[in-house]
Amino acid sequence: MELTVTIPEKYVISMSPDELKLLLKLNTAIDMYRSGQISSGAAVEFIGEIDRSEFFYECKKRGVNLRHTKTLMSWKRK
């Protein structure tokens, strides 16, 4: 699915369209993960540009509690 969003340029001066696209997808996926709507794997697939460890890192930076899975447990040991 393709979605077009119009954002006034004065709010995105400091980033490129690709950076903004990634940020919007990341924040949306983290929000959906936080609320239990999707798994971490689905979130990574939704974003499409990061791996699961990067996703967990971004969640941690935002204070999002990570759900315990086998993948998460192996990530925490690294």
C-alpha positions in Angstrom: 0.0 0.0 0.0 1.2 3.5 -0.8 0.2 6.4 1.4 0.8 10.1 0.6 1.2 12.5 3.5 1.6 16.3 3.1 3.7 17.9 5.8 4.6 21.6 5.8 8.2 22.1 4.8 9.0 24.2 7.8 8.7 21.2 10.0 11.1 19.0 8.1 14.0 21.3 7.2 16.5 19.3 9.1 15.9 16.0 7.4 15.6 14.5 4.0 12.3 12.9 2.8 13.9 9.5 3.2 14.9 10.2 6.8 11.4 11.5 7.5 9.8 8.5 5.9 11.9 6.2 8.1 11.2 8.2 11.2 7.4 8.1 10.6 7.5 4.3 9.9 9.6 3.7 12.9 7.4 5.7 15.3 4.3 4.1 13.9 5.7 0.6 14.3 6.9 1.3 17.8 3.5 2.6 18.7 1.7 -0.5 17.3 4.2 -2.8 19.1 3.8 -0.9 22.4 0.0 -1.3 22.2 0.3 -5.0 21.3 -1.1 -4.7 17.8 2.0 -6.2 16.2 5.0 -8.3 17.1 8.6 -7.2 16.9 9.0 -9.2 13.7 6.0 -7.6 12.1 7.3 -4.2 13.2 10.6 -4.8 11.5 8.8 -5.9 8.4 6.6 -2.8 8.5 9.6 -0.5 8.7 11.6 -2.5 6.1 14.9 -0.7 6.6 16.2 -2.0 10.0 16.8 -5.3 11.7 15.3 -6.6 14.9 18.2 -5.5 17.1 18.0 -2.0 15.8 14.2 -2.1 16.5 14.8 -3.2 20.1 17.4 -0.5 20.5 15.0 2.2 19.3 12.3 0.8 21.6 14.6 1.0 24.5 15.6 4.6 23.7 11.9 5.5 23.8 11.2 3.7 27.1 9.1 1.0 25.5 8.9 -2.2 27.4 10.1 -5.2 25.3 8.0 -8.3 25.3 10.1 -11.4 26.2 10.6 -13.7 23.3 13.4 -16.1 22.4 14.8 -13.5 20.0 14.8 -10.8 22.7 16.5 -13.0 25.2 19.3 -13.8 22.8 19.6 -10.1 21.9 19.9 -9.1 25.6 22.8 -11.5 26.1 24.9 -9.8 23.4 
